[in-house]
């Protein structure tokens, strides 16, 4: 069996209030996943067990050391999931809404790359 890339998809997410990089990363992963219908897994590769598919998640964000990778991996609905976080994304000025958290006037932006691998 040879490991082959089936698809690579990109996404972007932001936490507008709260400065939570995990939330921004989760939104980026959801954005990437929402752009793909992996019908080829069934119709071309004739896979019957989607849990054998490998999902590699890479997120780039400010403060990658603060990302809860288990929450990020949980965004993928199928497969054997791996995730890692690297420095990247963006911080931009927002507004602070006290009911969402103290001193939370920065917007955290994250990018995600989702690679789906299959063994053939």
C-alpha positions as a Markdown table, in Angstrom:
| # | Residue | x | y | z |
|---|---|---|---|---|
| 1 | Unk | 0.0 | 0.0 | 0.0 |
| 2 | Unk | 1.2 | 3.5 | -0.8 |
| 3 | Unk | 0.1 | 6.6 | 1.1 |
| 4 | Unk | -1.4 | 9.2 | -1.4 |
| 5 | Unk | -2.8 | 12.7 | -1.0 |
| 6 | Unk | -6.4 | 12.8 | -2.0 |
| 7 | Unk | -7.2 | 16.5 | -1.4 |
| 8 | Unk | -5.7 | 19.6 | 0.2 |
| 9 | Unk | -8.1 | 22.3 | 1.3 |
| 10 | Unk | -7.5 | 25.7 | 3.0 |
| 11 | Unk | -9.5 | 27.7 | 5.4 |
| 12 | Unk | -9.5 | 30.9 | 7.5 |
| 13 | Unk | -11.1 | 31.5 | 10.9 |
| 14 | Unk | -11.2 | 34.4 | 13.4 |
| 15 | Unk | -12.1 | 34.9 | 17.0 |
| 16 | Unk | -13.5 | 38.4 | 17.0 |
| 17 | Unk | -13.9 | 38.7 | 20.8 |
| 18 | Unk | -12.0 | 36.9 | 23.4 |
| 19 | Unk | -8.6 | 36.5 | 21.8 |
| 20 | Unk | -8.9 | 32.7 | 21.7 |
| 21 | Unk | -6.5 | 31.2 | 19.2 |
| 22 | Unk | -8.1 | 27.7 | 19.6 |
| 23 | Unk | -11.5 | 29.1 | 18.6 |
| 24 | Unk | -9.9 | 30.8 | 15.6 |
| 25 | Unk | -8.2 | 27.6 | 14.6 |
| 26 | Unk | -11.3 | 25.5 | 14.9 |
| 27 | Unk | -13.2 | 28.0 | 12.7 |
| 28 | Unk | -10.4 | 27.8 | 10.1 |
| 29 | Unk | -10.7 | 24.0 | 10.1 |
| 30 | Unk | -14.5 | 24.1 | 9.8 |
| 31 | Unk | -14.1 | 26.6 | 6.9 |
| 32 | Unk | -11.7 | 24.3 | 5.0 |
| 33 | Unk | -13.9 | 21.3 | 5.6 |
| 34 | Unk | -17.0 | 23.1 | 4.5 |
| 35 | Unk | -15.4 | 23.6 | 1.0 |
| 36 | Unk | -15.0 | 19.9 | 0.3 |
| 37 | Unk | -17.3 | 17.0 | -0.5 |
| 38 | Unk | -15.1 | 13.9 | -0.5 |
| 39 | Unk | -17.5 | 11.9 | -2.7 |
| 40 | Unk | -14.4 | 10.5 | -4.5 |
| 41 | Unk | -13.6 | 8.4 | -1.5 |
| 42 | Unk | -16.8 | 6.5 | -2.1 |
| 43 | Unk | -17.4 | 6.8 | -5.8 |
| 44 | Unk | -13.8 | 6.5 | -7.2 |
| 45 | Unk | -11.8 | 4.7 | -4.5 |
| 46 | Unk | -14.8 | 2.7 | -3.3 |
| 47 | Unk | -13.8 | 3.1 | 0.4 |
| 48 | Unk | -16.3 | 1.6 | 2.8 |
| 49 | Unk | -14.6 | 2.7 | 6.0 |
| 50 | Unk | -13.8 | 6.4 | 6.2 |
| 51 | Unk | -12.0 | 5.9 | 9.6 |
| 52 | Unk | -9.0 | 4.5 | 7.6 |
| 53 | Unk | -8.6 | 7.9 | 5.9 |
| 54 | Unk | -5.8 | 10.0 | 7.4 |
| 55 | Unk | -6.6 | 13.7 | 8.1 |
| 56 | Unk | -3.5 | 16.0 | 8.6 |
| 57 | Unk | -4.4 | 19.4 | 10.0 |
| 58 | Unk | -2.0 | 22.2 | 10.0 |
| 59 | Unk | -3.0 | 25.5 | 11.6 |
| 60 | Unk | -1.1 | 28.8 | 11.6 |
| 61 | Unk | -1.9 | 31.3 | 14.2 |
| 62 | Unk | -0.6 | 33.8 | 16.7 |
| 63 | Unk | 0.4 | 32.0 | 19.9 |
| 64 | Unk | 0.5 | 28.5 | 18.5 |
| 65 | Unk | 1.6 | 27.2 | 21.9 |
| 66 | Unk | -1.9 | 28.1 | 23.3 |
| 67 | Unk | -3.8 | 26.0 | 20.7 |
| 68 | Unk | -5.8 | 23.0 | 22.1 |
| 69 | Unk | -5.0 | 20.5 | 19.4 |
| 70 | Unk | -7.5 | 18.0 | 20.6 |
| 71 | Unk | -10.3 | 20.5 | 20.0 |
| 72 | Unk | -8.9 | 21.3 | 16.6 |
| 73 | Unk | -8.7 | 17.6 | 15.6 |
| 74 | Unk | -12.3 | 17.2 | 16.8 |
| 75 | Unk | -13.5 | 19.4 | 14.0 |
| 76 | Unk | -12.7 | 16.7 | 11.4 |
| 77 | Unk | -15.7 | 14.4 | 11.1 |
| 78 | Unk | -13.9 | 11.3 | 9.8 |
| 79 | Unk | -10.5 | 9.6 | 9.8 |
| 80 | Unk | -7.4 | 9.2 | 11.8 |
| 81 | Unk | -6.5 | 12.8 | 12.7 |
| 82 | Unk | -3.3 | 14.5 | 13.4 |
| 83 | Unk | -2.8 | 18.2 | 14.1 |
| 84 | Unk | -0.1 | 20.7 | 14.7 |
| 85 | Unk | 0.1 | 24.4 | 15.2 |
| 86 | Unk | 2.8 | 26.8 | 13.8 |
| 87 | Unk | 3.3 | 30.5 | 14.1 |
| 88 | Unk | 1.3 | 32.6 | 11.6 |
| 89 | Unk | -2.1 | 34.0 | 11.1 |
| 90 | Unk | -2.7 | 37.6 | 12.1 |
| 91 | Unk | -3.6 | 39.8 | 15.0 |
| 92 | Unk | -5.6 | 42.9 | 14.1 |
| 93 | Unk | -7.4 | 45.6 | 16.1 |
| 94 | Unk | -11.0 | 45.0 | 17.0 |
| 95 | Unk | -13.2 | 46.3 | 19.8 |
| 96 | Unk | -13.6 | 45.1 | 23.4 |
| 97 | Unk | -17.0 | 44.0 | 24.4 |
| 98 | Unk | -16.7 | 43.5 | 28.2 |
| 99 | Unk | -19.3 | 40.7 | 28.4 |
| 100 | Unk | -17.1 | 38.6 | 26.1 |
| 101 | Unk | -14.0 | 39.1 | 28.2 |
| 102 | Unk | -11.7 | 41.7 | 29.7 |
| 103 | Unk | -9.2 | 43.5 | 27.6 |
| 104 | Unk | -10.2 | 41.6 | 24.5 |
| 105 | Unk | -9.8 | 44.2 | 21.7 |
| 106 | Unk | -7.7 | 42.2 | 19.4 |
| 107 | Unk | -9.0 | 39.8 | 16.7 |
| 108 | Unk | -7.1 | 36.5 | 16.3 |
| 109 | Unk | -7.0 | 35.2 | 12.8 |
| 110 | Unk | -5.9 | 31.6 | 11.9 |
| 111 | Unk | -5.3 | 29.7 | 8.7 |
| 112 | Unk | -5.8 | 26.0 | 8.2 |
| 113 | Unk | -4.5 | 23.4 | 5.7 |
| 114 | Unk | -6.4 | 20.1 | 5.7 |
| 115 | Unk | -4.7 | 17.2 | 3.8 |
| 116 | Unk | -6.7 | 14.0 | 3.3 |
| 117 | Unk | -4.5 | 10.9 | 2.7 |
| 118 | Unk | -5.5 | 7.5 | 1.6 |
| 119 | Unk | -3.7 | 4.2 | 1.4 |
| 120 | Unk | -3.9 | 2.5 | -2.0 |
